Amino acid sequence: MSDFESDSFPENDWDECGDLVWNEFDWERYLREQNDVLHRYLGHYERLRGHPECIDEVAHLMGWDAEQRGTDGIEGNGLSKDDRDETHGLGGSGPIEPYTLHRNPVFIATKAIYLSLQRSWERLASDAAKVPQSLALSVLTSLCRGEEQAVLGVQALDLGDYAMAISLFKRGLEELNRTLALVIGPVPMERPAFSTWRDDAIPRLFDLREIWLRVINECREELGRRVDNET
C-alpha cells in the first residue's frame, strides 16, 4: 500500500490541535476542496487510462509516493511529520484543518473510480432500449454496495483496526466480483452500447481490485509486525 497509505491522525496529534471551531461555511468550503481533490484524481486517472502502471502513476501525480512522503508502512499515514504539522497546524504555518475520511488516498481513489463507473452507467441504463431495466438496477445496486463496503474499510483503517479493514475490503471484493459477473455475461447484438460500456468498465473494476488487495496485504503485514513485537 505504498501508494495508498492510511492518512489518519497519528497517535494523539488531534489533541494537540487545541479547540477547532468551524461553522457551516468552513465545512462547506472544506468539503468542496475535497471534492476538487477527488475530481483531480479522476482527471489524472482518465488521462492515464491504458497505462500499464496507471494507479501507481496517478498516485505519484497526487503526491502519495511513500518515497516522496517519507512514509513507513501503514502508520506513516501518507504524510511526513513536517507535512502533518503544516496540514493540521501543529506548529507549521498552514491553516488548522481537521483530518477527515475524505483525505484518505484509498478513499479518494475508490470514490473517484466508482464515480466514473456510476456516472457512465446511469447515462446508459436510463435508456431501456440500451439496457434491460432489471440489469440496470442490479448493476447499479452492486456498484453502490461495493463502494459502501470499501468506504467502511477505509474508516476501519483510520481507526487502526486492520483486522476489521481486511474483512470489510474482502466484502467489497465479493461485491466487486458480483458486479463483474453481471457485466461479463453475453450481450445481445442489439445492445452494442452495453458492450462498449462493459469494455471500458472492466479495467476500472480490476483497478479497484488491485488497490484493495494492496490494502489487505499491507494490513496483514502490519498485524504480523504487531504480533512479532508482542512476542
Sequence and secondary structure as in RCSB ss.txt:
>XXXX:A:sequence
MSDFESDSFPENDWDECGDLVWNEFDWERYLREQNDVLHRYLGHYERLRGHPECIDEVAHLMGWDAEQRGTDGIE
GNGLSKDDRDETHGLGGSGPIEPYTLHRNPVFIATKAIYLSLQRSWERLASDAAKVPQSLALSVLTSLCRGEEQA
VLGVQALDLGDYAMAISLFKRGLEELNRTLALVIGPVPMERPAFSTWRDDAIPRLFDLREIWLRVINECREELGR
RVDNET
>XXXX:A:secstr
 TTS      TTHHHHT      HHHHHHHHHHHHHHHHHHHHHHHHTTT TTHHHHHHHHTT  HHHHT  SGG
GTTS HHHHHHHHTSSSSS      GGG HHHHHHHHHHHHHHHHHHHHHT TTTS HHHHHHHHHHHHHHHHHH
HHHHHHHHTT HHHHHHHHHHHHHHHHHHHHHHHS   TT HHHHHHHHHHHHHHHHHHHHHHHHHHHHHHHHHH
HHHHH 
